[in-house]
Amino acid sequence: MMLPEVSAKRFIVGGNMGWTSDVNYTLWAEYQTFYLGNWLFFVYDRNQDDVIEVNKTNYETCNAKHPVHNYTTGSGRDVVTLNVTHDRYFISSKRSCHGGMRLQVHLTPIPQPAPLPQPAHLAPLPPPPVYLAPKQQPPRAAPSRSYSSRFTVLKSQLLIPFFVTIAAI
């Protein structure tokens, strides 16, 4: 049985460009498949940007006044675990949200394993072949021990030499 293999994956947001104003994150996200348990790794200039999670309405209007969560740690290297099953929305509150520095993450359900193939309907098995035993002769009776067979042996052992001896004389 083959199961689909899905393991946690780390995505560097924006690829080689990172989290900056020169990337179309909508287009970037279209080429990614995000699953529950994956991580988003935001790499950016900590003096110019931040990572703010907002709801859908605030994402569309680039409003960071009521964030769901502020992931900015001050290092410019922030990690977000995708640990809930709904869409997530991220913006930079310091610059360029209206210019495209925002990211919507759609989580794809983890693929379920394919069902095991069902065996084809089995036709009834043919009856087993009938093997006929070869015709047998009825068993013979065991030879009986009789003195007549011993007498025949004795007669041949005594009489033949006797006649040979008489004939020689």
C-alpha positions in Angstrom: 0.0 0.0 0.0 1.3 3.4 -0.9 0.5 6.3 1.3 1.0 9.9 0.2 4.0 11.4 2.0 3.4 14.8 3.6 5.8 16.2 6.1 6.2 19.6 7.6 7.9 21.9 5.2 9.5 25.3 5.8 8.7 28.0 3.2 10.9 31.0 2.9 8.3 33.6 2.2 9.1 35.2 -1.2 11.7 32.6 -2.0 15.2 34.1 -2.5 13.8 37.6 -2.3 12.4 37.2 1.2 9.8 39.5 2.8 10.3 42.8 0.9 8.4 45.3 -1.2 9.7 43.9 -4.6 7.8 40.6 -4.6 4.3 39.8 -5.7 3.3 37.5 -2.8 -0.1 36.6 -4.4 1.7 35.1 -7.4 4.4 33.5 -5.2 1.7 31.8 -3.0 -0.1 30.5 -6.1 2.9 28.2 -6.8 3.0 26.8 -3.2 0.9 24.2 -1.5 0.6 24.8 2.2 -0.4 22.1 4.6 -1.3 22.1 8.3 2.0 21.9 10.2 4.1 23.8 7.6 6.2 26.8 8.6 6.5 30.2 7.1 9.9 31.7 7.5 9.9 35.5 7.0 13.3 37.0 6.2 13.4 40.8 6.0 15.2 44.0 7.0 14.2 44.4 10.6 14.6 48.2 10.4 12.1 48.6 7.6 9.5 45.8 7.9 7.6 43.6 10.3 5.2 40.6 10.1 1.6 41.2 11.3 -1.2 38.7 11.0 -4.6 40.3 10.4 -8.1 39.1 9.5 -9.3 39.1 5.9 -11.0 42.5 6.1 -7.8 44.2 7.5 -5.7 42.3 4.9 -7.8 43.7 2.1 -7.6 47.3 3.5 -4.0 47.0 4.8 -5.1 47.9 8.3 -2.7 46.8 11.0 -4.4 48.6 13.9 -6.1 45.4 15.1 -3.7 42.6 14.5 -4.5 38.9 15.2 -0.8 38.5 16.1 2.4 40.4 15.7 5.2 37.9 14.8 7.9 40.5 14.7 10.8 39.4 17.0 13.2 42.2 16.0 15.7 39.9 14.4 14.2 40.0 10.9 13.9 36.2 10.9 10.4 35.3 12.1 8.7 31.9 11.9 5.0 31.3 11.8 3.7 27.7 12.2 0.6 26.9 10.2 -1.2 25.2 13.0 -4.9 26.2 12.3 -7.0 25.0 9.4 -8.3 28.4 8.1 -6.7 30.9 5.7 -4.1 33.2 7.2 -3.4 36.8 6.3 -0.1 38.6 6.8 1.0 42.2 6.1 3.8 44.5 6.8 2.6 47.5 8.8 5.6 49.6 8.1 5.5 50.0 4.4 4.3 48.7 1.0 1.2 46.7 2.1 -0.8 48.6 -0.6 2.1 47.9 -3.0 1.8 44.1 -2.6 3.7 43.4 0.6 0.9 41.1 2.0 0.4 37.4 1.9 -2.7 35.2 2.0 -2.0 31.6 2.9 -4.6 29.0 1.9 -4.2 25.7 3.7 -4.8 22.6 1.6 -6.2 19.6 3.4 -3.7 16.9 4.0 -4.3 14.2 1.3 -6.0 11.1 2.7 -4.5 7.8 1.8 -5.9 6.2 -1.3 -8.4 3.4 -0.5 -7.0 0.0 -0.9 -8.0 -1.6 -4.2 -10.9 -3.9 -3.7 -10.3 -7.5 -5.1 -12.1 -8.2 -8.3 -15.2 -10.3 -7.8 -14.0 -13.8 -7.6 -15.9 -16.3 -9.7 -16.8 -19.5 -7.8 -13.9 -21.9 -7.9 -14.4 -24.9 -10.1 -14.9 -28.1 -8.2 -11.6 -30.0 -7.5 -10.8 -32.6 -10.1 -11.9 -36.1 -9.3 -9.1 -38.6 -9.4 -10.2 -42.2 -9.9 -8.0 -44.8 -8.4 -6.8 -47.3 -11.0 -8.7 -50.5 -11.0 -7.2 -52.9 -8.5 -7.3 -56.6 -8.4 -8.9 -57.9 -5.3 -6.2 -58.7 -2.7 -4.8 -62.2 -2.9 -4.9 -64.4 0.0 -1.6 -64.8 1.7 -0.1 -68.2 0.8 -0.9 -70.7 3.5 1.9 -72.6 5.1 1.4 -76.1 4.1 3.6 -79.1 4.3 2.9 -79.9 0.7 5.1 -77.1 -0.5 7.8 -78.3 1.9 7.4 -81.8 0.6 7.8 -80.6 -3.0 11.1 -79.0 -2.1 12.2 -82.1 -0.2 11.2 -84.3 -3.0 13.1 -82.3 -5.5 16.2 -82.3 -3.3 16.1 -86.1 -2.6 14.7 -87.7 -5.7 16.6 -85.9 -8.3 20.0 -86.9 -6.9 18.7 -90.4 -6.3 17.8 -90.9 -9.9 21.0 -89.3 -11.1 22.9 -91.7 -8.9 21.0 -94.8 -10.1 21.4 -93.7 -13.7 25.1 -93.4 -13.2 25.5 -97.0 -12.0 
